[in-house]
Amino acid sequence: EYDPDFNREVDKIQDQGGKYLGSGDYGSVYLLKGKAVKVTTDSIELDHAEKLKGKKTNNFVYIFDVKRLNEKLGIITMEVMGEYKGDIPEEFIIALEREASNYGIDPLELDIRPDNFMVHPKSGKLKMTDV
């Protein structure tokens, strides 16, 4: 559904030179100044991103900043990742869920599907990007 606040934030990013990378159910991601900038309307993702912000994790994308504009709208700035094709290994999911718990994130709230995973461009490590 149309959200004028969401579109206003997207326009701001595009006006700064943001290049569209992709969209999901609740947000759109842009490349801006060497970082991935996601505008999202997923309040649970914003909660998780706030818990992970600034933390070097084994299984989640690194999050530089979270700007919450209201309960259901925010901007998550994260590292740029590379495309991943394939299945998510079961042992990775187990480690991801364990790490989520360690950061106070309910593993049942994670949206575990292949579209939400990418690889780190330097290390080649699999990371969850839609937190």
PyMOL commands that set and color helices and strands:
alter all, ss='L'
color gray80, all
select helices_A, chain A and resi 4-15+43-52+90-102+107-109+114-116
alter helices_A, ss='H'
color red, helices_A
select strands_A, chain A and resi 19-23+27-32+35-40+63-70+73-78+117-119+126-128
alter strands_A, ss='S'
color yellow, strands_A
deselect
rebuild
show_as cartoon
